[in-house]
Amino acid sequence: MVHAVWDGGTHAFILDTAVHPDFRRLGIGRDLVRAETDEAFKAGCEWVHADYEPELVSFYENACGFRPTSAGLRSSAEAS
């Protein structure tokens, strides 16, 4: 499963990529993410963004073709 959220303009986000544990490391997640990004580009998106934990760098960057970027983050713990 993978979700994409689109802002209606040029930017989409990949969310909730998940493959059942019994079927991991078969290329299913990679194929899902690539299909989702391809559809976003066909819809007119110029950018597809994915946030991922350090242990998923190999998956998103090596398998799916994402590249690291600088991004800002603000957590609810920091809100005043």
Buried (B, 14 or more C-beta within 10 A) or exposed (E): EBEBEBEEEEBBBBBEBEBEEEEEEEEEBBBBBBEBBEBBEEEEBEBBBBEBEEEBEEBBBEBBEBEEEEEEEEEEEEEE
